Amino acid sequence: MTEGTRPIGNPATSSGAAGTADPAPPDVEVSRPVPLLDPRDGPPVLVASAGELDKAVDALARREGPVAVDAERASGFRYGHRAFLVQLRRRGAGTILIDPIACPDLSGLDAALADTEVVLHAASQDLPCLAELGFRPRALFDTELAGRLLGFPRVGLGALVESVLGWALEKGHAAADWSVRPLPAELLRYAALDVELLVELRDDLAARLAAEGKTEWARQEFAAVLAAKPTGPRPDPWRRTSGIHRVHSRRGLAIVRELWEERDKIARRRDLSPGRVLPDMAIVEAARSLPGSQADLTQLPGFQGRGARRHAAAWLRAVQRVRGQPDQNLPGPAMPPPEGPPPTHRWRERDPAAARRLAAVRTVVAALADEHTVPAENLLPPDVVRRLAWQPPEPQDPRTVAADLAAHGARPWQVDLTALPISKALARLEEKGEI
């Protein structure tokens, strides 16, 4: 066996997931993670036909235990966030790579694994693109979320595999273009390694959660991820253009809007990532300089690239449309959302009592997070904290605070930990006459 080619438990420790790991190889240094170089079952095969997919689904369905799943997108190259490769691994079935371009319907896989726990890392990133293919897990174990609940300082897949299992994952192809066909063998090998140890990692993290009394916390968090509704379209998505804070005029904002919408139309038609058609930086430069001619426009930073020059006439037309718009049609600054509290940096001026409540609640959450070794944002979502502090219930006793937290989306375990200490903190402010 070549060192680093076939995982055997945890090479950096003498025990792993609840007694399931094998002893560390005697020639491995305890402090040094071992590079994971090749899948243990050999080079992976890409499933790229209906017949191959049926065989793969049958192989997965005939085995037991959790199924490791991952998806590769090409968001930096193609329009949207669809999957261009789906990886699965189950004990006894090995690793299966599916080409969703050739096999766009995974409803058969969905039916076969309906009662199976699916192991994903950062599940909220992959669930939407898997759902587009017809695969919607009913039971989930999210290794990134488990790592957060356990207080790991780094929760990326590579960091967790290294610190928990003692193996070092290669990350050299993280920004690869997964839409290319045929997919190179090196990319297929890299993709297979992302699910190679995912079930082993799940088992170890599950044992740690149980040891710390956090299994129920994780169950509720995983269920919340599965139940989360797809995010709808954002109002004024052009306002998320990177660097837009440097645009200070209403006409400049209108240029951002027109160029963003023109770019999006072109990117959708050509199936390209919008940033490859025209970078955000170019849009902001045009908005700041208000170019009057195509020559002025193409001299700006970001407009010299081949993709930007190809559509120079369209960019100029977008700018000219803005030049002809009356002032009353120009967009103003971004407005706060119609529901929910305003940005917290305005609270001290708008409602000093709310600002004091926010500080008190944040102090409670930070202390509890430190006590339980959980990031504050996982102990209680920041939006829940803001909503409670901005418009607290009356009276502010443990029962009403608990109901308010739950109404804003806090999970039962979060409510159980925080409702009483938050209500006490608010009561102390009231006693002092500060709210």
Secondary structure, DSSP 8 states (H G I E B T S, - for coil): --TTSS--S-TTSS--STT-S----TTS-TTS-EEE-S-TT-S--EE-SHHHHHHHHHHHHTS-S-EEEEEEE-TTTSSS--EEEEEEEETTTEEEEE-TTT----HHHHHHTTTSEEEESSHHHHHHHHHHTT---SEEEEHHHHHHHTT-S--SHHHHIIIII-EEE--TTTT--TT-SS--HHHHHHHHHHHHTHHHHHHHHHHHHHHTT-HHHHHHHHHHHHH-------SSGGGG-TTGGG--SHHHHHHHHHHHHHHHHHHHHHT--HHHHS-HHHHHHHHHH---SHHHHHTSTTSSSHHHHHTHHHHHHHHHHHHTS-GGGS--S----SSS---GGGHHHH-HHHHHHHHHHHHHHHHHHHHHT--HHHHS-HHHHHHHHHS--SS-SHHHHHHHHHHTT--HHHHHHHHHHHHHHHHHHHHTT--
